[in-house]
């Protein structure tokens, strides 16, 4: 959704071990890849992967940081990617505001995550399952608009995720139990 990345500064929010970021490097190498995560362990793995011979020619920077207070300069990023991270953040509006702040005008932002199908929540949910923090697609859309991010496209990946979970290729039974949606959004900063 955010390609091509050539000559761009790309930020992966919630990079973890880097599987999404390093796949994007292989598909379309950016000028600079910056990964931010709150997990020192995940960042350590990502740093080690970035030193592998196939990635050594790329400029990568891994930063331990808070996604609700990004240590990135205003209007400095061309593309932002984030997978299954927004649900983990208590202040989603703050995180989206930060994304809007650091994104250049016209920046492309690809966010994928699980979403509730209703506003009703359950007491037995936990943050670890990426369920308790989930919001609806409508709530996500409103938050994006409130911070100057416009939805340019979306892909509903719900059926694919349901099949992966049902086939035990993704260990996430809560996704089915709570009747979640999984979507990928392309956002653009005005």
Secondary structure, 3 states (H helix, E strand, C coil): CCCCCCCCEEEEECCCCCHHHHHHHHHCCCCEEEEEECCHHHHHHHHHHHCCHHHCCCCEEEEECECCECCCCCCCEEEEEEECCHHHCCCHHHHHHHHHHHEEEEEEEEEEEEEECCCCCCCCCCHHHCCCCCCEHHHHHHHHHHCCEEEEEEEECHHHHHHHHHCCCCCCHHHHHCCCEEEEEEEEEC
